[in-house]
Amino acid sequence: MQLFPKNIKYTNTEKDVIHYIEHHINDIDNLTITDLAKESHTSNATIIRLSHKVNCNGFKDLKVKIIKERENNHYLNNNVDFSFPFSPIDDPATIKNSIANLYLNSVTVLRDQIDTSKIMKAAEMIMDSNRVFMFGVGDTGITVKSFINKVNKLNIFPIFANENGEEDHIVRRVRPNDLAVFTSYENYEREFGYEINEAQQHCQTILITSKPNTIYKDKVDLLITIPSEEKKKKVATFFSQFAFEYVFDLIFAFLYKNTIL
């Protein structure tokens, strides 16, 4: 299930809960936390701990999200491989349909799993900051620059910190009213470990990533998590970059609303 990302480390008892849920997904509607604990041979405390681990406020929140994912799966093509959506031997028509299914599935997954309240908070932080410094490398850096180009039209002018390799120099000169936004699918410890440590001491910080469960989640002021769908080996960064574009387009939408109204 999308609700239980594979990159999170679960205890054996938490795995028992997940296994029961996945194999009794249609019975979840009427289950209480006590029922689930009994059926999975675990405890209420284990279920609450698991709920918090997957960013749910408690069992009720977890249950709502499970039911929502189950219903949305009726509209998904579960055969879509986000890492290898097509084969080199596929004909052009098959490749076209595979890419279409990839993006259709991506939209549904992102719509259901992105936390709107955090998107709104990110827009507020951008609006309230004197200067905004944005960090991203490779394909992600291109997506970040695209966002910067969009918000320029709203009279908002973020600075792309990775331009010309100046990120270390820039991050040492941030001020309390500044904002640093770090964007990385899963390698931010290697790409921005120093910068995050430096920035969080002097200004507000946002991290957008698919890998939330590291020491850095407690160092940033706002963590926006995108689903982890791509494997390390893949044709291209189709899903991850589309996910970042989706998040940034949502932030842009709220910025537009705030600047126009």
C-alpha positions as CSV (number, residue, x, y, z in Angstrom):
1,M,0.0,0.0,0.0
2,Q,1.1,3.6,-0.7
3,L,0.3,4.5,2.9
4,F,3.2,2.3,4.1
5,P,6.3,3.3,2.2
6,K,9.0,0.6,1.9
7,N,11.8,3.0,2.9
8,I,10.5,3.2,6.5
9,K,11.9,0.8,9.0
10,Y,9.1,-1.1,10.7
11,T,9.3,-3.3,13.8
12,N,8.2,-6.9,13.4
13,T,4.9,-6.2,15.2
14,E,4.3,-3.2,13.0
15,K,4.9,-5.4,10.0
16,D,2.2,-7.8,11.4
17,V,-0.3,-4.9,11.5
18,I,0.5,-3.9,7.9
19,H,0.3,-7.5,6.7
20,Y,-3.1,-7.9,8.3
21,I,-4.4,-4.6,6.8
22,E,-3.1,-5.5,3.3
23,H,-4.8,-8.9,3.4
24,H,-8.1,-7.7,5.0
25,I,-8.4,-4.3,3.3
26,N,-12.1,-4.7,2.7
27,D,-12.8,-5.4,6.4
28,I,-11.2,-2.3,7.7
29,D,-14.3,-0.1,7.7
30,N,-15.8,-1.6,10.9
31,L,-12.6,-2.4,12.8
32,T,-11.8,-0.6,16.0
33,I,-8.2,-0.2,17.1
34,T,-8.8,-3.0,19.7
35,D,-10.2,-5.3,17.0
36,L,-7.2,-4.7,14.8
37,A,-4.8,-5.3,17.6
38,K,-6.6,-8.6,18.4
39,E,-6.7,-9.8,14.8
40,S,-3.1,-8.9,14.1
41,H,-1.9,-10.3,17.5
42,T,-0.3,-7.0,18.4
43,S,-1.3,-4.1,20.7
44,N,-3.1,-0.8,20.6
45,A,0.3,0.9,21.3
46,T,1.8,-0.8,18.3
47,I,-1.0,0.5,16.0
48,I,-0.7,4.0,17.4
49,R,3.1,4.0,16.9
50,L,2.7,2.8,13.4
51,S,0.1,5.5,12.7
52,H,2.5,8.2,13.8
53,K,5.3,6.6,11.8
54,V,3.3,7.1,8.6
55,N,2.4,10.6,9.4
56,C,-1.1,9.9,10.8
57,N,-2.5,11.6,13.9
58,G,-3.8,8.3,15.3
59,F,-5.7,5.2,14.4
60,K,-8.8,7.1,13.2
61,D,-6.7,9.1,10.8
62,L,-4.9,5.9,9.6
63,K,-8.2,4.2,9.0
64,V,-9.6,7.1,6.9
65,K,-6.5,7.1,4.8
66,I,-6.5,3.3,4.3
67,I,-10.2,3.4,3.1
68,K,-9.4,6.4,0.9
69,E,-6.5,4.6,-0.7
70,R,-8.5,1.4,-1.2
71,E,-11.3,3.4,-3.0
72,N,-8.8,5.3,-5.2
73,N,-7.1,2.0,-6.2
74,H,-10.2,1.1,-8.1
75,Y,-9.2,3.8,-10.6
76,L,-5.5,3.0,-10.8
77,N,-3.8,0.8,-13.3
78,N,-1.9,-1.3,-10.8
79,N,0.4,-2.7,-13.6
80,V,2.2,0.6,-14.0
81,D,5.9,0.4,-13.1
82,F,7.0,3.9,-12.2
83,S,10.7,3.0,-12.7
84,F,10.3,1.1,-16.0
85,P,6.9,2.2,-17.5
86,F,7.8,0.7,-20.9
87,S,10.1,-1.9,-22.5
88,P,12.6,-1.2,-25.3
89,I,10.8,-3.8,-27.4
90,D,7.4,-2.1,-27.0
91,D,5.8,-0.6,-30.1
92,P,5.1,3.2,-30.3
93,A,1.4,2.8,-29.4
94,T,2.2,0.8,-26.3
95,I,4.9,3.3,-25.2
96,K,2.4,6.1,-25.6
97,N,-0.2,4.3,-23.5
98,S,2.3,3.4,-20.9
99,I,3.5,7.0,-20.4
100,A,-0.2,8.1,-20.3
101,N,-0.9,5.5,-17.6
102,L,2.2,6.6,-15.7
103,Y,1.0,10.2,-15.4
104,L,-2.6,9.3,-14.7
105,N,-1.5,7.1,-11.9
106,S,0.9,9.7,-10.7
107,V,-1.8,12.4,-10.5
108,T,-4.0,10.1,-8.4
109,V,-1.2,9.0,-6.0
110,L,0.0,12.6,-5.5
111,R,-3.5,14.0,-5.1
112,D,-4.2,11.5,-2.3
113,Q,-0.9,11.7,-0.4
114,I,0.3,15.3,-0.6
115,D,-0.6,17.1,2.7
116,T,-2.4,20.3,1.6
117,S,-1.9,22.0,4.9
118,K,1.8,21.7,4.5
119,I,1.6,23.2,1.0
120,M,-0.3,26.2,2.4
121,K,2.3,26.6,5.1
122,A,5.1,26.6,2.5
123,A,3.3,29.3,0.6
124,E,2.9,31.4,3.8
125,M,6.6,30.9,4.7
126,I,7.6,32.1,1.2
127,M,5.3,35.1,1.4
128,D,6.6,36.1,4.9
129,S,10.4,35.8,4.1
130,N,12.6,38.6,3.0
131,R,14.7,36.3,0.8
132,V,14.1,32.8,-0.4
133,F,17.0,30.5,-1.4
134,M,16.1,27.3,-3.3
135,F,18.4,24.3,-3.5
136,G,18.2,21.5,-6.1
137,V,20.6,19.6,-8.3
138,G,20.3,17.7,-11.6
139,D,16.8,17.2,-12.9
140,T,15.4,18.5,-9.6
141,G,17.3,21.7,-10.1
142,I,15.7,22.2,-13.4
143,T,12.2,21.8,-11.8
144,V,13.2,24.3,-9.1
145,K,14.3,26.8,-11.7
146,S,11.0,26.3,-13.5
147,F,9.2,27.2,-10.2
148,I,11.3,30.3,-9.8
149,N,10.4,31.4,-13.3
150,K,6.6,31.0,-12.4
151,V,6.7,32.9,-9.2
152,N,8.7,35.7,-10.8
153,K,5.5,36.6,-12.5
154,L,3.9,37.2,-9.0
155,N,6.7,39.6,-8.1
156,I,8.4,37.0,-6.0
157,F,12.1,36.5,-6.7
158,P,13.7,33.4,-5.1
159,I,17.4,32.8,-5.6
160,F,18.6,29.5,-7.1
161,A,21.4,28.7,-4.6
162,N,23.1,26.0,-6.7
163,E,23.7,28.4,-9.6
164,N,27.4,28.5,-10.3
165,G,28.2,26.2,-7.3
166,E,27.7,29.0,-4.8
167,E,25.4,27.1,-2.3
168,D,28.0,26.8,0.5
169,H,28.9,30.5,0.2
170,I,25.2,31.5,0.2
171,V,24.1,29.3,3.1
172,R,26.7,30.8,5.4
173,R,25.2,34.3,4.8
174,V,21.5,33.7,5.4
175,R,19.6,35.9,7.9
176,P,16.8,35.2,10.4
177,N,14.1,36.5,8.1
178,D,15.3,34.4,5.1
179,L,14.0,31.0,4.0
180,A,16.0,28.0,2.6
181,V,14.0,25.4,0.5
182,F,15.8,22.1,-0.1
183,T,14.4,19.7,-2.8
184,S,15.8,16.2,-3.3
185,Y,14.0,12.9,-4.1
186,E,16.1,10.8,-1.7
187,N,19.8,11.9,-1.6
188,Y,19.5,15.2,0.4
189,E,21.9,13.9,3.1
190,R,24.7,13.7,0.5
191,E,23.5,16.7,-1.6
192,F,22.6,19.2,1.2
193,G,23.7,17.8,4.5
194,Y,26.1,20.7,5.2
195,E,23.7,23.3,3.9
196,I,20.7,22.0,6.0
197,N,22.8,22.0,9.1
198,E,24.1,25.5,8.5
199,A,20.8,27.0,7.4
200,Q,18.6,25.7,10.2
201,Q,20.8,27.5,12.7
202,H,20.1,30.9,11.1
203,C,16.8,30.9,9.2
204,Q,13.7,28.9,8.5
205,T,14.0,25.8,6.3
206,I,11.7,23.6,4.1
207,L,12.7,20.1,2.9
208,I,10.7,18.4,0.1
209,T,11.7,14.8,-0.3
210,S,10.5,11.2,-0.6
211,K,12.8,10.1,2.3
212,P,11.5,11.7,5.4
213,N,12.7,9.4,8.1
214,T,16.2,10.5,8.9
215,I,17.8,12.9,11.5
216,Y,17.1,15.8,9.2
217,K,13.3,15.6,9.6
218,D,13.7,17.2,13.1
219,K,16.1,19.9,11.8
220,V,13.9,21.6,9.3
221,D,10.9,23.8,10.1
222,L,8.6,22.2,7.5
223,L,8.9,18.7,5.9
224,I,6.8,18.0,2.7
225,T,6.9,14.3,1.8
226,I,6.2,13.0,-1.7
227,P,5.5,9.3,-2.3
228,S,8.4,7.1,-2.9
229,E,7.7,5.2,-6.2
230,E,10.9,5.1,-8.1
231,K,13.6,2.5,-7.7
232,K,17.3,3.4,-7.8
233,K,17.5,1.7,-11.3
234,K,15.1,3.4,-13.6
235,V,14.5,4.5,-17.2
236,A,14.3,8.2,-16.2
237,T,13.0,10.4,-13.3
238,F,9.5,10.5,-14.7
239,F,7.6,10.2,-11.4
240,S,9.9,12.1,-9.1
241,Q,10.1,15.2,-11.3
242,F,6.4,15.1,-12.0
243,A,5.9,14.9,-8.2
244,F,8.1,17.9,-7.6
245,E,6.3,19.8,-10.3
246,Y,2.9,18.9,-8.8
247,V,4.1,20.2,-5.3
248,F,5.5,23.4,-6.7
249,D,2.5,24.0,-8.9
250,L,0.3,23.7,-5.7
251,I,2.6,26.1,-3.9
252,F,2.4,28.5,-6.9
253,A,-1.5,28.2,-6.8
254,F,-1.6,29.3,-3.1
255,L,0.9,32.1,-3.7
256,Y,-1.2,33.3,-6.7
257,K,-4.3,33.2,-4.5
258,N,-2.6,35.2,-1.7
259,T,-1.1,37.8,-4.0
260,I,-4.2,38.3,-6.1
261,L,-6.9,38.5,-3.4
